[in-house]
Amino acid sequence: MIDYVIVGSGLAGICFAETATQNEKRFVMISDHSQNASLVAAGMYNPLVLKRFTMAWQAGKQLDLAMPFYQRMQERLSVQFNHKLRVARILSSVEEQNNWFVTLDKPAFGRFMSSQLLSNNNTFVKAPHQLGEVKETGRIDTVKMRDSFVKDLIEKQQFISESFDYNALEIKADHIVYKEIKAKNIIFAEGYGLKQNPWFNYLPLVGTKGEYLSIYAPELKEEKALKSACFLIPLGGGYYKVGATYKWQDKTSKTTLEAREELIKKLKKFITVDFEVVDQVAGIRPTVTDRRPLVGRHPDSKLKRLFLLNGFGSRGVLIGPYAAQALITLIEEEEPLDVEMDISRFSAHWPSDQKK
Ligand SMILES: Cc1cc2nc3c(=O)[nH]c(=O)nc-3n(C[C@H](O)[C@H](O)[C@H](O)COP(=O)(O)OP(=O)(O)OC[C@H]3O[C@@H](n4cnc5c(N)ncnc54)[C@H](O)[C@@H]3O)c2cc1C
């Protein structure tokens, strides 16, 4: 009997699988390509919410865990996917400059905010009120990470490329059986695909569609990620990502003309250089009504071998290692989860007819 079946190969599934590997647990990952949030993500990590100058939830703790976590994964797979990337917020007024310094003086913010504003030296960037630089930022190349992670699993015969058949799962008191696989526990990490999961789709996962453009602007020569009306993120070689949009109605991963026009309009507010749009991608962020992850054990005692790792919203890169670590400690050591991310906060939503 193996320890885990993991459903999903996005940031959630991979972070759990890597944590399981580092804990010498045996597992199989099953995944299809029905969701792709992790693959279209820019993979940027940044502890601040730059729109409002607030701290992202548990950002400091998450960074402290995530950096050594990704480093170990890179070493194990002999691949580099964690790249340093400077991130700066274009300040729009003297008032915003003042807000930057007011925030910087608050406890815990000094670690992440530069105490000196940057002057703009790029003639193609509009930033007359200078820029505030965030510290401890970077970018995970999520496609490279996922490809090398899955390739390694395929070589070890730990990866099954298929859509999980929920009807084929047999749930026993102390283990689960899926087709010919017997495991102690199953971890569902399907991103927005949770909507198809009969045991966890009672949870209030909203899903927020996001689209990015890729542009080619060889003259721009900007090395920092810039946040203004939207993000401009350098990928190297004259290529940049521009985005992302936030839409709550459309739950498809299809790109739209509306998003393309919205992003071009926003980009032109702070960039004056000519550019060519070379690609456009879309995905659904697994967002939750209370903006906290969905982690934990199924509330029904008959389903206690079923676990969830989801709800990473727009910050999967930093939340992933932290939430995966918390989940494995819950399973293996019965250590309670942080109540803010524990799905037990929604136990009352589990339909009463299924509780019998
Ligand atoms: C446009 C955009 C930009 C973003 N930018 C950033 C960013 O810069 N930084 C950041 O930290 N976060 C970013 N995010 C958020 C981040 O992408 C998500 O938080 C994260 O990817 C969620 O990971 P996940 O594994 O939960 O979901 P997903 O990446 O969607 O993965 C779910 C996996 O489960 C599989 N699956 C689903 N159902 C089944 C099934 N029934 N059977 C088998 N497999 C199944 C899917 O095919 C997929 O492989 C962005 C998101 C979007 C959409």
The ligand as an SDF file (V2000), in Angstrom:
LIG
                    3D

 53 58  0  0  0  0  0  0  0  0999 V2000
   -3.6090   34.4870  -15.3660 C   0  0  0  0  0  0  0  0  0  0  0  0
   -3.1110   34.0160  -14.0340 C   0  0  0  0  0  0  0  0  0  0  0  0
   -1.9460   34.5660  -13.5100 C   0  0  0  0  0  0  0  0  0  0  0  0
   -1.4570   34.1390  -12.2760 C   0  0  0  0  0  0  0  0  0  0  0  0
   -0.2650   34.6530  -11.8410 N   0  0  0  0  0  0  0  0  0  0  0  0
    0.2460   34.2100  -10.6530 C   0  0  0  0  0  0  0  0  0  0  0  0
    1.4960   34.6800  -10.2010 C   0  0  0  0  0  0  0  0  0  0  0  0
    2.1920   35.4610  -10.8680 O   0  0  0  0  0  0  0  0  0  0  0  0
    1.9490   34.2170   -8.9920 N   0  0  0  0  0  0  0  0  0  0  0  0
    1.2420   33.3360   -8.2340 C   0  0  0  0  0  0  0  0  0  0  0  0
    1.7000   32.9640   -7.1480 O   0  0  0  0  0  0  0  0  0  0  0  0
    0.0560   32.8530   -8.6620 N   0  0  0  0  0  0  0  0  0  0  0  0
   -0.4460   33.2790   -9.8540 C   0  0  0  0  0  0  0  0  0  0  0  0
   -1.6510   32.8070  -10.2870 N   0  0  0  0  0  0  0  0  0  0  0  0
   -2.4030   31.9090   -9.3950 C   0  0  0  0  0  0  0  0  0  0  0  0
   -1.9020   30.4900   -9.4820 C   0  0  0  0  0  0  0  0  0  0  0  0
   -1.7970   30.1600  -10.8160 O   0  0  0  0  0  0  0  0  0  0  0  0
   -2.8790   29.5450   -8.7570 C   0  0  0  0  0  0  0  0  0  0  0  0
   -3.0100   29.9140   -7.4100 O   0  0  0  0  0  0  0  0  0  0  0  0
   -2.3660   28.1010   -8.7980 C   0  0  0  0  0  0  0  0  0  0  0  0
   -1.8850   27.8050  -10.0600 O   0  0  0  0  0  0  0  0  0  0  0  0
   -3.4300   27.0940   -8.4260 C   0  0  0  0  0  0  0  0  0  0  0  0
   -2.8550   25.8230   -8.5140 O   0  0  0  0  0  0  0  0  0  0  0  0
   -3.7190   24.4910   -8.4230 P   0  0  0  0  0  0  0  0  0  0  0  0
   -2.7800   23.3680   -8.4860 O   0  0  0  0  0  0  0  0  0  0  0  0
   -4.6490   24.6000   -7.2760 O   0  0  0  0  0  0  0  0  0  0  0  0
   -4.6630   24.5390   -9.7340 O   0  0  0  0  0  0  0  0  0  0  0  0
   -4.3100   24.2270  -11.2630 P   0  0  0  0  0  0  0  0  0  0  0  0
   -3.0390   24.8410  -11.6690 O   0  0  0  0  0  0  0  0  0  0  0  0
   -5.5320   24.5890  -12.0420 O   0  0  0  0  0  0  0  0  0  0  0  0
   -4.0700   22.6680  -11.3040 O   0  0  0  0  0  0  0  0  0  0  0  0
   -5.0890   21.7320  -11.1480 C   0  0  0  0  0  0  0  0  0  0  0  0
   -4.6290   20.4460  -11.8010 C   0  0  0  0  0  0  0  0  0  0  0  0
   -5.5810   19.4050  -11.5360 O   0  0  0  0  0  0  0  0  0  0  0  0
   -5.9170   18.7750  -12.7700 C   0  0  0  0  0  0  0  0  0  0  0  0
   -7.2700   18.2300  -12.6410 N   0  0  0  0  0  0  0  0  0  0  0  0
   -8.4160   18.8960  -12.3550 C   0  0  0  0  0  0  0  0  0  0  0  0
   -9.4600   18.0420  -12.3270 N   0  0  0  0  0  0  0  0  0  0  0  0
   -8.9500   16.8050  -12.5990 C   0  0  0  0  0  0  0  0  0  0  0  0
   -9.5120   15.5040  -12.7220 C   0  0  0  0  0  0  0  0  0  0  0  0
  -10.8060   15.2660  -12.5260 N   0  0  0  0  0  0  0  0  0  0  0  0
   -8.7060   14.4710  -13.0390 N   0  0  0  0  0  0  0  0  0  0  0  0
   -7.3770   14.6650  -13.2160 C   0  0  0  0  0  0  0  0  0  0  0  0
   -6.7920   15.8770  -13.0990 N   0  0  0  0  0  0  0  0  0  0  0  0
   -7.5650   16.9230  -12.7930 C   0  0  0  0  0  0  0  0  0  0  0  0
   -5.8120   19.9000  -13.7820 C   0  0  0  0  0  0  0  0  0  0  0  0
   -5.7630   19.4540  -15.1050 O   0  0  0  0  0  0  0  0  0  0  0  0
   -4.5150   20.5510  -13.3170 C   0  0  0  0  0  0  0  0  0  0  0  0
   -3.3900   19.8210  -13.7240 O   0  0  0  0  0  0  0  0  0  0  0  0
   -2.1560   33.1760  -11.5380 C   0  0  0  0  0  0  0  0  0  0  0  0
   -3.3140   32.6080  -12.0710 C   0  0  0  0  0  0  0  0  0  0  0  0
   -3.7800   33.0090  -13.3070 C   0  0  0  0  0  0  0  0  0  0  0  0
   -5.0080   32.3520  -13.8890 C   0  0  0  0  0  0  0  0  0  0  0  0
  1  2  1  0
  2  3  1  0
  2 52  2  0
  3  4  2  0
  4  5  1  0
  4 50  1  0
  5  6  2  0
  6  7  1  0
  6 13  1  0
  7  8  2  0
  7  9  1  0
  9 10  1  0
 10 11  2  0
 10 12  1  0
 12 13  2  0
 13 14  1  0
 14 15  1  0
 14 50  1  0
 15 16  1  0
 16 17  1  0
 16 18  1  0
 18 19  1  0
 18 20  1  0
 20 21  1  0
 20 22  1  0
 22 23  1  0
 23 24  1  0
 24 25  2  0
 24 26  1  0
 24 27  1  0
 27 28  1  0
 28 29  2  0
 28 30  1  0
 28 31  1  0
 31 32  1  0
 32 33  1  0
 33 34  1  0
 33 48  1  0
 34 35  1  0
 35 36  1  0
 35 46  1  0
 36 37  1  0
 36 45  1  0
 37 38  2  0
 38 39  1  0
 39 40  1  0
 39 45  2  0
 40 41  1  0
 40 42  2  0
 42 43  1  0
 43 44  2  0
 44 45  1  0
 46 47  1  0
 46 48  1  0
 48 49  1  0
 50 51  2  0
 51 52  1  0
 52 53  1  0
M  END
$$$$
